[in-house]
Amino acid sequence: MNRADEISKNLTQVKQRIADAAKKSHRSIDEITLIVVTKTFPLSDLEILYSLGVREFGENRDQEAAIKVVQLPTDINWHFQGGIQSNKLKSITAWASCIHSVDQFKYAKIISENSAGKSKSIFIQVSLDQPPESRGGVDPQKLINMAKQIDQLPNISIMGLMAVAPVAGDQRGAFVRLQGINNDFKASFRTAKSLSAGMSGDYEMALEYGATHLRIGSSILGNRAQIT
Ligand SMILES: *Cc1c(COP(=O)(O)O)cnc(C)c1O
């Protein structure tokens, strides 16, 4: 099978599984955004995805993404979900329409300062790890205070929370916790209606617990040479 057929088949399968899982959870498919995570994959794969109608792309590295962005059409929404470094954030803010991995106030401040005149969509990454914050994300205990501070900044629109479920152990337990944290969060921030959660290994479960933005890479593009 050629690469285009392979990607097309995988994409169709993933979309079908999303539709089935949404139906099971009595969720409308219209409130769910599929972001295809293209990190480490070549431009030719992104061109195939584009020709298949994909307009939401996710990247983890500034340098890699910035090169891809200029070579593809401008009607793409680029999402950044990688670990943030302050010195890269100005560049990321320039190409990303949405930044999913904000876990410190100082990052939100840099995004705000570089988004003059046009509000930038962000998610605040919450840690589900024990102990908290071991793989990025803010400790749930500190979340509301940090979000209140961020909410005061100009040119920032808090979409909601983002989380990465633990790779091993009690995944369902982690999503149950996330749902609780998310419900409390939405009660404090009424405009934050979204939840960025769910990857190739757990997106159907994430949907059960309220995810609106699914970040899916390997189920559509295959295994990555290196994990970033
Ligand atoms: C790489 C990555 C994904 C996609 O992971 P897959 O398992 O390939 O679907 C999603 N979210 C984040 C934060 C990632 O780094």
The ligand as an SDF file (V2000), in Angstrom:
LIG
                    3D

 15 15  0  0  0  0  0  0  0  0999 V2000
    3.2780   13.0070   20.7340 C   0  0  0  0  0  0  0  0  0  0  0  0
    2.1530   13.5510   21.5080 C   0  0  0  0  0  0  0  0  0  0  0  0
    0.8270   13.1890   21.2130 C   0  0  0  0  0  0  0  0  0  0  0  0
    0.4580   12.1430   20.1660 C   0  0  0  0  0  0  0  0  0  0  0  0
    0.8560   10.8920   20.6370 O   0  0  0  0  0  0  0  0  0  0  0  0
    0.4270    9.5230   19.8780 P   0  0  0  0  0  0  0  0  0  0  0  0
    0.5840    8.5010   20.9330 O   0  0  0  0  0  0  0  0  0  0  0  0
    1.3840    9.3680   18.7610 O   0  0  0  0  0  0  0  0  0  0  0  0
   -0.9560    9.6780   19.4190 O   0  0  0  0  0  0  0  0  0  0  0  0
   -0.1930   13.7970   21.9270 C   0  0  0  0  0  0  0  0  0  0  0  0
    0.0580   14.6750   22.9120 N   0  0  0  0  0  0  0  0  0  0  0  0
    1.3230   15.0470   23.2300 C   0  0  0  0  0  0  0  0  0  0  0  0
    1.5340   16.0210   24.3220 C   0  0  0  0  0  0  0  0  0  0  0  0
    2.3990   14.4880   22.5500 C   0  0  0  0  0  0  0  0  0  0  0  0
    3.6500   14.8240   22.9060 O   0  0  0  0  0  0  0  0  0  0  0  0
  1  2  1  0
  2  3  1  0
  2 14  2  0
  3  4  1  0
  3 10  2  0
  4  5  1  0
  5  6  1  0
  6  7  2  0
  6  8  1  0
  6  9  1  0
 10 11  1  0
 11 12  2  0
 12 13  1  0
 12 14  1  0
 14 15  1  0
M  END
$$$$
